[in-house]
Amino acid sequence: MPSKLLIVANWKLHKTIPEAVRFAMDFLKALDGKTDADVVLGPPFTALRSVKEVLKGSSIALSAQDLYWEDEGAYTGEISAPLLVDAGCSYVIVGHSERRQHFNETDEQVYRKLQAALTHNLIPILCVGENLLERESGRTFQVVQTQLELGLLRLSKEMARKVVIAYEPIWAIGTQKTAKPEQAGEVHHFIRRFLKERLGAQSANGIRILYGGSVSPANAKDLLVEPMIDGFLVGGASLEPESFSKIIRLACEGHQARPTGSQTRSSAGGTKLSEKE
């Protein structure tokens, strides 16, 4: 299992260049270099280069919020992996539910974006998750499995093991409704077991599985009680330096304090999931 948390800020459609630069400066001061986690900031495209300049010399990495699968061409308004690398990105978010919902992004497009990112040595953060209707009808695992099959598992094993997965229950994004630790944990257990079955234990255990969905300072530590949660993809609570730095500190505390050893959980389908599987 990954030994270090990964905590990613997704600013979505927020912050001008001056606002993004001010955040980065204040955030570095608030964090004061004291973190046991890998931390990533995800500004809008316009602010990527400016934020990168502020982050020079720190351990904080940079992520884009999306990309197109072609390297160049007549694709007005799009941005490619080579351009993101040139701007200083190490990560890119792929398949976020807001892209799927508002821009009709398909699993096929998500797969092509994963390929493009990996070809240019960007680490993709693949978002998967169910909406409220799918959860209430007992289809959570089915939805997540399909998204993984049509995206991640079409890659070679060598490429797939480089992907970060972010489980984001759509019903908990920006709604102030957070999945309970046991709800998030059971899906993370399912994803880990599913990856072991398809990729083998060695590859699957190296893949980070993040949780996203109204993560805040109030719930970060509690969520990290779950042993299969390897970090967070944070939206609204990442827009203020103090809030985001507090999430990171609390998450690291929760990570250090959570129980070790075998953890068994009963999934929605009645299957017992264990770290030993």
N, C-alpha and C positions, 0 to 999 in steps of 0.2 A: 504494500500500500504506500502511496506517496507520503513522505514524512513531513512535508512542509505545506502549509496552507497556501492557496492562491486566492487573492481577493482583488476583484476587478471593479472599477467604477465605470458605469455606462451613463454618460451625461445626456445622451439622446439629443434633442434639439434645444440645447441650452448653451449659453455663454458665448459672448463676443470674444475676440482675441484678447483685449485688455482684461476682461473678466476671467478668462481661462488662465492667463499668465499670473494674475493676482492670486487665483486659487492655488496654482502650483507652488508659488512662493510661500503662501501661508501654510499650505499643507506640509511642505518640507519642514517648516519650523514646528508645526504642531506634532508631527511624527518624530522629529528630532533623531532620526536614524534608528529609533528603538522599535524594531519589529522582527519577529521570527518568521514572518510570512513573505511570500513573493507578492508584490503589489503592482497593479497596472492601472493607468488612467486612460479613459476612453473619451477624448474630446470630440467635438464635431470636426469635420475635415479641415475647415478653414483655420483651426487653431492648432493642428497637429505639430507643425514645424516650430511654432512659437513655444508651445509647451515642452517640446523636446529640448529646446535650448535651455529652459529653466531646469530641467531634470538632469542635465549633464553632470556627471560626477556622482550621481546618486544611484541607488539600486532600483529605483522606480522605472518600470517599463511603460511603453506606449502602445495603445491599441486603437485601431480604427473600428467603426461601428458597422461597416459593411464593405463589400467590394463587388466588382464585376468580374466575370470569368475570362474575358479577353484581355490580352496585354495592352492592346492599342487598337485604334480604328475609329470608324465613324459611329460613335456611340455617345451622342451628346448628353452631357450631364452625369456620365458614369465615371468611376474611378477604379483603377486597376491595381493589382498586387505590386507591380514594379514601382508605381507612383507612391504607394503606401510605404514600401521599403525605403524609397528615396526621402520620404518625409520623416523617417525615423521609427516606423512602427515595427514591433516584434510580434504583435498579436492582431487578430481581427475577429470581430463577432460575426457569426454566420447563422442565418436562419432564425433570427429573433422573431418571436410571435408577432410583434408589431409589423415586421416586414411581411410576414405571411398574411396577416390580417388586412393591413391597409394597402399593400402593394401586390397582393395576390401571388406572393412568392411560393413556388412549388418545391416539392422534395427533389425534383430533377434539377432545378436551378440551385438549390442548396448543395447538392452533390458536385455540380460543376464549380461552384464557388470554393468548396473544400479543396478540390483538385488544384485550382488556381493558386490558392493560398499556400498550400504545401509545396507546390512546384517552385515557389519563390521564397521558401523557408520562413513563411509567416506561420505562427501557431494559431490555428482556427479554434474559436470557442463556439462549438456547435450547440445551439439552443434547442431543446425538446420539451414538450409538455402538453398537457391536456386543458381544455376549457371546462367550464363549470358543468355543462350538460354531459360531457364525456365522463367527468368524474362521477356525477350523480347516477349515471347509467352503468357504472362499473367497468368502463372501458379505458381507464387510465393506462394500464400496462399494455394493452393492445395498441393504443395510440403511440406511446413512447417507443414500443418495439418497432412499429412500422416506420417511424421517423428515423430510427437508427438503421434499420435495414435498407432504406432507400437512400440514405446519406452515407453514414460512416462505413457500413459494412460492404459497400461497393468499392471501397478503396482497398489497396493491398494491405496486408497485415502490418507491413513496415510503415506505411503512411498512416494507417488508422491509429497506431499507438502514439502518434505525435499530437493527436487531437485532444482538446479539452472539451468535456461535455458539461453543459449547464442545464440542469433540470429546473424549468420555470413553469410551475402551474399557472396557466394563463389567468385563472380566476383570482390569483393573488398578486398580479402585477399592477402596481399603482392603485390598488383598491383599499389599502390598509388591512387587508385580510392576508394573514401569513399562514402558510401550512404549519400545523402543529409539528413539533420535532418528530413525533412518531409517523406522521403522514409523509413528511419529507424523507424520513429514514427508510420507510418501506419501499419507496420508489427508487431511492439510491441503492438499496440492497438488490432490488430487481435488476437495475441496470448493470450493476457489477456482476451478478450471476450470469446474466444474459451475455455480457461481453466475454466472460470466462468460457462459456459454452462455444462461442463463435470464434474467438481469437486465441484462446488458451489462457491459462492462469497468469503466465509471466507477462504477456502483453497487457491483459486486462488490469492487472494489479498496478501497472504503471500509469494508467490513465486517470487523470484527475476528474472528479465529478463534483461540480459546484452546485450550490442551491441559489436560486434567484426568485424573488417575489416578495416585495415589501420588507426586505431586510433592513433592520434599524438597530441603533444602540440598545433598544429595549429587548430585542430577541436574539441578537447575534450570539451571545454566550450560551443561551439555552439550546439553540439549534446545533451548536458544535458538540453537544453531548452525543449526538448520533455519530457512530464511528465511521460511517461510509461517506459523510459529507467532508469534502476536501477543500472547502472554501466557499466564497460567495461571488455572485455577480450582482452588484448593487446599483439600483437606479436612483430614485429621488433622494435617498439619504446620503448619496455620494456627492451632492451638489454643494455641500458646505464642508470646509476643511475640518472643522472640529468634529462634526458628525461622522465623517468618513474615518478620520484618524481614531475616533473612539471605537467604531465598529472593529477596526483592525486590532486595537489593543484588547478589546473584550473577546474577540474571536480567538486570538492567541492564548488568552487565559483559559477559555473553554476547551481549546484543543489540548492544552497541557493537562487539564483536570479530568478529561473524559476517561471512562473506563477502558481498560485494555483487555485483550483476550477475545474469546468467542462471544459473539452477539447474535442471538436468534430472534427473529421477528416473524410474525404471522402476516403474510401479505393479504391484499384484498381478495385474492383468489384462493386463500387457504393454504398456500405453499409456505413451508418453513424455509427461511433464508438464513444462512449463517456465513460468517467470514471464512469458515473452513471449507465451504463448498467450492 
